Amino acid sequence: MELVVDGGQTAATGRVISALGFKRLRHQGVSAGPEEYLGLDDATGKLLTLRLHAAPPEGRQREAREKGMLESGGVMIALVGSRGSGKTTVCEALLRWLSPRLEVRGVYFGSGDGPSSLLRWPLRALQRLLTRSGAAPGALPAAGDARPRGAQERAEGTKARGARTIPGFPLVEPVWALLVSREKRRTLKGAWRARANGMVVICDRYPQNEIAGLNDGPFLTRWLEPPRRLFRTLAAWERRPYAWAQMHPPDLIIRLRVSEAMALERRPRTDLAAIRSRLAAIERLTFGDGGRIVDVDADAPLDRVMLAVKRRVWGAL
């Protein structure tokens, strides 16, 4: 939509547009030209673009605009939830929704099926090799699956299985944990740098420092107490990005709440006890600031989930 007004009325008109819920955009490297606003159709979730022009001098062409940034600054939004809640699907849909009009960056904070660092590639290759050979199904711990051996498993009443059936896995686990920690450190820096530069950052998951070994938490917590100083040092180093993330929560955390039955329907190969454990963990997490968490019913059809998520995101922009 375009609105052409007398040159002396653009400021007053802009205030009226903002009062109607539109958000003003800015464009890098552009100091003059039509003012541009973004609005939300609350019934459909569609974004509305409004350009406010002063009547141009005769013969002058209006300047075309592409992507912009929010005048209010960058925003970081994280989606969290158990397996089967639809985090990745919703994140991808949000990126498609916002990217035509805003500078947006998608960030993946998991350590399982998503992007893997070059240093972790040999361990992923080992996992695939052993899985094909039948030696160790589910060889290496993925985000939300990895649990420190011992206390965590005893507390949840589960048996050591999967990666822990690999001979010598106790030597592989700390290497994996430290590499994942290194990745999260770098990913956090990149995500917060993008937010500082005015971008909207959409995070698939977010590191937490409350529950060890589950839902993107640290792996080596049990090493914080052993008498060997090296173990304590490695555990403390691994924990740093998780602790930093807890002190720097996103502007908005959308918790996709899925029922046990729906999670099992969407992930039928997942162990029921594991589903229950993850669902309970998600409910306990505060990410350092529970006031930033909003809940969305992820059992609903995708179009309804997306409309609810879009409304929450729009309120945070």
PyMOL commands that set and color helices and strands:
alter all, ss='L'
color gray80, all
select helices_A, chain A and resi 7-19+87-98+121-133+151-156+162-165+169-196+221-224+229-247+260-266+272-284+290-292+302-316
alter helices_A, ss='H'
color red, helices_A
select strands_A, chain A and resi 2-5+23-26+35-40+47-54+69-70+75-81+104-108+200-204+252-257+293-297
alter strands_A, ss='S'
color yellow, strands_A
deselect
rebuild
show_as cartoon
